[in-house]
Amino acid sequence: MGEFAQRCVSSGNSRDILPPKYLSLDGAAPAAYYKVDMENIAPGYGNGPVKCDDNGVELEAIMVAGSVGIQRSESGKALDDGGFGVDCMQPVTGWWMFEKHAAKK
């Protein structure tokens, strides 16, 4: 059993993990990949308060940064079924800020 699965079993969350699927990447020895429901995955981003100076005007803002998405693409190689399609994924990172406003009453 893999380290991730062992931690989940010992924490009582084993019901969230399905049996592993064994996959091989680029001819390497097959490795176990466990399926985890999306609601059990922590977000890969964070936020925090920021003070901005916009040419002498101070603004209160919030900055958000981290891994905020997934880009899907096609390698051009044939899939297992002989067809072609999306077979690659990579993380998309980014950051942005927005100005805080007082709540309207």
BALOBA-1460 file (C-alpha; in Angstrom, 3 decimals):
// residues 105
<rec num="1" residu="m" x="0.000" y="0.000" z="0.000"/>
<rec num="2" residu="g" x="1.334" y="3.442" z="-0.918"/>
<rec num="3" residu="e" x="2.232" y="6.118" z="1.628"/>
<rec num="4" residu="f" x="-0.786" y="8.286" z="0.703"/>
<rec num="5" residu="a" x="-3.209" y="5.387" z="1.070"/>
<rec num="6" residu="q" x="-1.594" y="4.322" z="4.342"/>
<rec num="7" residu="r" x="-2.061" y="7.846" z="5.787"/>
<rec num="8" residu="c" x="-5.717" y="7.863" z="4.756"/>
<rec num="9" residu="v" x="-6.370" y="4.419" z="6.205"/>
<rec num="10" residu="s" x="-4.723" y="5.354" z="9.501"/>
<rec num="11" residu="s" x="-6.726" y="8.614" z="9.627"/>
<rec num="12" residu="g" x="-10.026" y="6.819" z="9.012"/>
<rec num="13" residu="n" x="-10.549" y="8.232" z="5.494"/>
<rec num="14" residu="s" x="-10.021" y="4.972" z="3.606"/>
<rec num="15" residu="r" x="-13.619" y="5.012" z="2.354"/>
<rec num="16" residu="d" x="-12.635" y="7.972" z="0.112"/>
<rec num="17" residu="i" x="-10.016" y="5.955" z="-1.789"/>
<rec num="18" residu="l" x="-10.740" y="3.458" z="-4.531"/>
<rec num="19" residu="p" x="-8.320" y="0.621" z="-5.365"/>
<rec num="20" residu="p" x="-5.286" y="1.866" z="-7.288"/>
<rec num="21" residu="k" x="-4.966" y="1.902" z="-11.050"/>
<rec num="22" residu="y" x="-1.478" y="0.940" z="-12.208"/>
<rec num="23" residu="l" x="-0.093" y="3.194" z="-14.935"/>
<rec num="24" residu="s" x="3.255" y="3.462" z="-16.669"/>
<rec num="25" residu="l" x="4.703" y="6.796" z="-17.795"/>
<rec num="26" residu="d" x="7.214" y="6.816" z="-20.675"/>
<rec num="27" residu="g" x="8.030" y="3.133" z="-20.249"/>
<rec num="28" residu="a" x="8.841" y="3.346" z="-16.534"/>
<rec num="29" residu="a" x="7.737" y="0.593" z="-14.169"/>
<rec num="30" residu="p" x="4.003" y="0.830" z="-13.456"/>
<rec num="31" residu="a" x="3.093" y="2.840" z="-10.363"/>
<rec num="32" residu="a" x="-0.111" y="2.868" z="-8.323"/>
<rec num="33" residu="y" x="-2.361" y="5.898" z="-8.694"/>
<rec num="34" residu="y" x="-5.245" y="6.219" z="-6.266"/>
<rec num="35" residu="k" x="-8.498" y="7.950" z="-7.135"/>
<rec num="36" residu="v" x="-9.523" y="10.654" z="-4.651"/>
<rec num="37" residu="d" x="-12.787" y="12.602" z="-4.829"/>
<rec num="38" residu="m" x="-12.312" y="16.283" z="-5.721"/>
<rec num="39" residu="e" x="-13.910" y="17.489" z="-2.477"/>
<rec num="40" residu="n" x="-11.101" y="15.755" z="-0.567"/>
<rec num="41" residu="i" x="-8.336" y="17.713" z="-2.323"/>
<rec num="42" residu="a" x="-7.159" y="20.948" z="-0.721"/>
<rec num="43" residu="p" x="-7.002" y="24.025" z="-2.964"/>
<rec num="44" residu="g" x="-3.589" y="24.886" z="-4.373"/>
<rec num="45" residu="y" x="-3.877" y="28.616" z="-3.839"/>
<rec num="46" residu="g" x="-3.957" y="31.122" z="-1.029"/>
<rec num="47" residu="n" x="-4.859" y="34.729" z="-0.399"/>
<rec num="48" residu="g" x="-3.848" y="37.541" z="1.869"/>
<rec num="49" residu="p" x="-4.291" y="41.260" z="2.498"/>
<rec num="50" residu="v" x="-2.131" y="43.738" z="0.568"/>
<rec num="51" residu="k" x="-1.708" y="47.502" z="0.862"/>
<rec num="52" residu="c" x="-1.104" y="49.187" z="-2.514"/>
<rec num="53" residu="d" x="0.225" y="52.663" z="-3.255"/>
<rec num="54" residu="d" x="-1.283" y="53.818" z="-6.562"/>
<rec num="55" residu="n" x="0.605" y="57.080" z="-7.172"/>
<rec num="56" residu="g" x="0.053" y="58.273" z="-3.619"/>
<rec num="57" residu="v" x="-3.423" y="56.778" z="-3.193"/>
<rec num="58" residu="e" x="-3.353" y="53.907" z="-0.686"/>
<rec num="59" residu="l" x="-5.662" y="51.008" z="-1.434"/>
<rec num="60" residu="e" x="-6.602" y="47.948" z="0.622"/>
<rec num="61" residu="a" x="-6.541" y="44.838" z="-1.548"/>
<rec num="62" residu="i" x="-6.513" y="41.053" z="-1.484"/>
<rec num="63" residu="m" x="-3.948" y="39.028" z="-3.456"/>
<rec num="64" residu="v" x="-4.738" y="35.508" z="-4.634"/>
<rec num="65" residu="a" x="-1.919" y="33.300" z="-5.937"/>
<rec num="66" residu="g" x="-1.165" y="29.659" z="-6.598"/>
<rec num="67" residu="s" x="-2.070" y="26.766" z="-8.832"/>
<rec num="68" residu="v" x="-5.422" y="27.904" z="-10.172"/>
<rec num="69" residu="g" x="-6.190" y="25.579" z="-13.043"/>
<rec num="70" residu="i" x="-5.244" y="22.809" z="-15.442"/>
<rec num="71" residu="q" x="-4.329" y="23.222" z="-19.095"/>
<rec num="72" residu="r" x="-5.277" y="20.273" z="-21.291"/>
<rec num="73" residu="s" x="-3.604" y="19.604" z="-24.627"/>
<rec num="74" residu="e" x="-2.927" y="16.973" z="-27.268"/>
<rec num="75" residu="s" x="0.551" y="15.523" z="-27.812"/>
<rec num="76" residu="g" x="-0.283" y="14.382" z="-31.344"/>
<rec num="77" residu="k" x="0.497" y="10.768" z="-30.434"/>
<rec num="78" residu="a" x="-2.114" y="8.069" z="-30.948"/>
<rec num="79" residu="l" x="-4.160" y="7.059" z="-27.900"/>
<rec num="80" residu="d" x="-4.559" y="3.434" z="-26.784"/>
<rec num="81" residu="d" x="-7.668" y="3.116" z="-28.971"/>
<rec num="82" residu="g" x="-5.755" y="4.395" z="-32.026"/>
<rec num="83" residu="g" x="-7.539" y="7.746" z="-32.072"/>
<rec num="84" residu="f" x="-6.244" y="11.165" z="-31.112"/>
<rec num="85" residu="g" x="-7.339" y="13.515" z="-28.361"/>
<rec num="86" residu="v" x="-6.443" y="15.225" z="-25.110"/>
<rec num="87" residu="d" x="-3.701" y="13.221" z="-23.424"/>
<rec num="88" residu="c" x="-1.622" y="15.848" z="-21.573"/>
<rec num="89" residu="m" x="-2.278" y="18.073" z="-18.584"/>
<rec num="90" residu="q" x="-0.162" y="20.664" z="-16.833"/>
<rec num="91" residu="p" x="-0.793" y="23.031" z="-13.943"/>
<rec num="92" residu="v" x="-1.632" y="26.674" z="-14.568"/>
<rec num="93" residu="t" x="-0.283" y="29.101" z="-12.002"/>
<rec num="94" residu="g" x="-1.228" y="32.720" z="-11.597"/>
<rec num="95" residu="w" x="-1.868" y="35.607" z="-9.292"/>
<rec num="96" residu="w" x="-4.189" y="38.617" z="-9.172"/>
<rec num="97" residu="m" x="-5.296" y="41.355" z="-6.812"/>
<rec num="98" residu="f" x="-8.605" y="43.018" z="-6.225"/>
<rec num="99" residu="e" x="-9.524" y="46.073" z="-4.230"/>
<rec num="100" residu="k" x="-11.523" y="45.595" z="-1.029"/>
<rec num="101" residu="h" x="-14.670" y="47.691" z="-0.716"/>
<rec num="102" residu="a" x="-16.802" y="48.313" z="2.344"/>
<rec num="103" residu="a" x="-19.999" y="46.271" z="2.404"/>
<rec num="104" residu="k" x="-23.094" y="48.189" z="1.308"/>
<rec num="105" residu="k" x="-25.819" y="48.536" z="3.923"/>
